Amino acid sequence: MALDENALVTWEKTQSLLGLDASDQGKYESLINAASAIANKYTLRNLKARDYTHVLDGSGNKDLLLPQYPINSITSVHVDIDRDFNDETEITEYLHYDEEGILYYEEEFPDIRQTVKVVYNAGFPAASIPEDIQMAVVEIVVWLAGRLNDSGVGIGIRQIEGPGGGTTEYEMTIPLAAQRKLEPYVRREGGI
């Protein structure tokens, strides 16, 4: 197995942090892919940079929230109520707020479905994925690996102690520490 386009941490970093043998590479690359997909799902966006072509509903105001961010580059923006998206409908007089993933257009985006086409690149470049995202993915990898084996280390299990003794329950979501690291990256309406 090899790392896929979603992989948010390298095999080498995971190997170093967890003290893994080279023979574990295939298994852990699969777990890194799965953990990265979980992180994307949790944050409601793709965290690693890639190219997008989105046809979006107009907002009816001057701001338009792009589905993916941070914005690395914009190739083109078209506003067209006829949805032809030809050369005549391309606009160049706009601003973009990269960290928030917001386009600003002085004329206002029409409040009509699927009238704005944006071709752009967004997400964190592989070389600059924030450390807290990488650590959250490694924590999810450990959690997934623990759930796959019977080592008895208790990963994926939490202990709840009541007045009459303890009760053991399985964690059904990713570890709380990973959730806290990913929380600042969750896509919110209106930007981050």
C-alpha positions as CSV (number, residue, x, y, z in Angstrom):
1,M,0.0,0.0,0.0
2,A,1.2,3.5,-0.7
3,L,0.1,6.8,0.7
4,D,-2.7,8.4,-1.3
5,E,-3.4,12.1,-2.2
6,N,-5.1,12.7,1.2
7,A,-2.1,11.6,3.4
8,L,-1.5,14.3,5.9
9,V,1.6,12.8,7.5
10,T,4.5,10.9,6.0
11,W,5.4,7.3,6.7
12,E,8.9,8.4,7.8
13,K,7.5,10.8,10.4
14,T,5.0,8.2,11.7
15,Q,7.8,5.6,11.8
16,S,10.0,7.9,13.8
17,L,7.3,9.0,16.2
18,L,6.0,5.5,16.9
19,G,9.3,3.6,16.6
20,L,8.0,1.3,13.9
21,D,10.0,-1.2,11.8
22,A,10.3,-0.9,8.1
23,S,8.3,-4.2,7.8
24,D,5.3,-2.2,9.2
25,Q,5.3,0.3,6.3
26,G,2.4,-1.2,4.3
27,K,0.1,-1.6,7.2
28,Y,0.8,1.9,8.6
29,E,0.5,3.6,5.2
30,S,-3.0,2.1,5.0
31,L,-3.7,3.5,8.5
32,I,-2.3,6.9,7.6
33,N,-4.6,7.0,4.6
34,A,-7.6,6.1,6.8
35,A,-6.6,8.5,9.5
36,S,-6.2,11.3,7.0
37,A,-9.6,10.6,5.5
38,I,-11.1,10.7,9.0
39,A,-9.4,14.1,9.6
40,N,-10.9,15.4,6.4
41,K,-14.3,14.2,7.3
42,Y,-14.0,15.7,10.8
43,T,-13.0,19.1,9.5
44,L,-15.6,19.1,6.6
45,R,-13.0,19.8,4.0
46,N,-9.8,18.5,2.3
47,L,-6.9,19.6,4.3
48,K,-4.1,18.8,1.8
49,A,-3.7,21.1,-1.2
50,R,-5.2,20.2,-4.6
51,D,-6.9,21.7,-7.6
52,Y,-10.7,22.4,-7.7
53,T,-13.3,23.5,-10.2
54,H,-16.5,24.4,-8.3
55,V,-19.7,25.7,-9.7
56,L,-21.3,27.5,-6.7
57,D,-24.6,29.2,-5.9
58,G,-24.3,33.0,-5.8
59,S,-24.5,34.5,-2.3
60,G,-26.5,37.6,-3.1
61,N,-23.8,39.7,-1.5
62,K,-20.2,40.7,-2.1
63,D,-18.7,37.7,-0.2
64,L,-18.6,34.1,-1.4
65,L,-17.3,31.3,0.8
66,L,-15.3,28.7,-1.1
67,P,-15.7,25.1,0.0
68,Q,-11.9,24.6,0.4
69,Y,-9.3,26.8,2.0
70,P,-6.7,28.2,2.5
71,I,-6.6,29.5,-1.0
72,N,-3.2,29.0,-2.7
73,S,-4.1,30.3,-6.1
74,I,-7.1,31.2,-8.3
75,T,-7.0,30.4,-12.0
76,S,-10.3,31.9,-12.9
77,V,-13.7,33.2,-11.6
78,H,-16.8,33.3,-13.8
79,V,-20.1,34.9,-12.9
80,D,-22.8,33.9,-15.3
81,I,-26.6,33.7,-14.7
82,D,-26.9,31.7,-18.0
83,R,-24.3,29.2,-16.8
84,D,-22.3,29.2,-20.0
85,F,-19.0,30.3,-18.2
86,N,-17.4,31.5,-21.4
87,D,-14.7,34.2,-21.8
88,E,-17.2,37.0,-21.6
89,T,-18.3,35.9,-18.1
90,E,-14.8,35.8,-16.5
91,I,-14.3,38.4,-13.9
92,T,-10.9,39.8,-12.8
93,E,-11.9,42.5,-10.3
94,Y,-12.2,40.5,-7.1
95,L,-10.2,40.0,-3.9
96,H,-9.6,36.8,-2.1
97,Y,-9.0,36.2,1.6
98,D,-6.8,33.2,1.5
99,E,-6.9,32.0,5.1
100,E,-10.7,32.2,5.3
101,G,-11.4,30.9,1.8
102,I,-13.5,34.0,0.9
103,L,-13.9,35.7,-2.5
104,Y,-14.9,39.4,-2.5
105,Y,-16.6,40.9,-5.5
106,E,-17.6,44.6,-5.5
107,E,-20.5,44.0,-7.9
108,E,-22.1,41.3,-5.7
109,F,-22.5,37.7,-6.6
110,P,-26.0,37.0,-8.0
111,D,-28.4,35.2,-5.6
112,I,-29.0,32.5,-8.2
113,R,-28.1,28.8,-8.0
114,Q,-24.9,27.6,-9.8
115,T,-23.9,30.9,-11.3
116,V,-20.3,31.2,-10.1
117,K,-17.5,29.0,-11.4
118,V,-14.2,29.1,-9.6
119,V,-11.1,27.2,-10.6
120,Y,-8.5,27.3,-7.8
121,N,-6.0,25.5,-5.7
122,A,-6.7,25.2,-1.9
123,G,-5.5,23.4,1.1
124,F,-2.2,23.0,2.9
125,P,0.8,22.2,0.6
126,A,2.4,18.9,1.6
127,A,5.5,20.6,2.9
128,S,3.6,22.9,5.2
129,I,0.8,20.9,6.7
130,P,0.5,22.3,10.3
131,E,2.1,20.2,13.0
132,D,-1.0,19.9,15.0
133,I,-2.9,18.3,12.1
134,Q,0.0,15.9,11.6
135,M,0.0,14.9,15.2
136,A,-3.8,14.5,15.2
137,V,-3.4,12.1,12.3
138,V,-0.7,10.1,14.1
139,E,-2.9,9.9,17.2
140,I,-5.7,8.6,15.0
141,V,-3.3,6.0,13.4
142,V,-2.4,4.8,16.9
143,W,-6.1,4.6,17.8
144,L,-7.0,2.7,14.6
145,A,-4.0,0.3,15.1
146,G,-5.1,-0.4,18.7
147,R,-8.6,-1.2,17.6
148,L,-7.3,-3.7,15.0
149,N,-5.2,-5.8,17.4
150,D,-5.9,-7.6,20.7
151,S,-2.8,-6.4,22.5
152,G,-4.8,-5.3,25.5
153,V,-3.2,-1.9,25.7
154,G,-6.6,-0.3,25.9
155,I,-6.4,2.0,22.9
156,G,-10.0,2.8,21.8
157,I,-11.2,2.0,25.3
158,R,-12.0,4.5,28.0
159,Q,-12.5,3.8,31.7
160,I,-15.5,5.4,33.5
161,E,-15.5,5.0,37.2
162,G,-18.7,5.1,39.1
163,P,-19.5,4.9,42.8
164,G,-19.7,1.1,42.7
165,G,-16.7,0.5,40.6
166,G,-15.5,0.9,37.1
167,T,-17.2,0.5,33.7
168,T,-15.3,0.0,30.5
169,E,-16.7,1.4,27.3
170,Y,-15.3,1.5,23.8
171,E,-14.6,4.9,22.3
172,M,-16.7,5.2,19.2
173,T,-15.1,8.5,17.9
174,I,-11.6,9.5,17.4
175,P,-9.6,10.3,20.5
176,L,-10.4,13.5,22.2
177,A,-6.8,14.8,21.9
178,A,-7.0,14.4,18.1
179,Q,-10.4,16.1,18.1
180,R,-9.0,19.1,20.0
181,K,-6.1,19.4,17.6
182,L,-8.5,19.3,14.5
183,E,-11.2,21.6,15.9
184,P,-9.6,24.9,14.8
185,Y,-9.6,23.5,11.2
186,V,-13.3,22.6,11.1
187,R,-15.1,24.4,8.2
188,R,-17.6,26.9,9.6
189,E,-20.2,28.8,7.7
190,G,-18.9,32.3,7.2
191,G,-15.3,31.2,7.3
192,I,-13.0,30.2,10.2
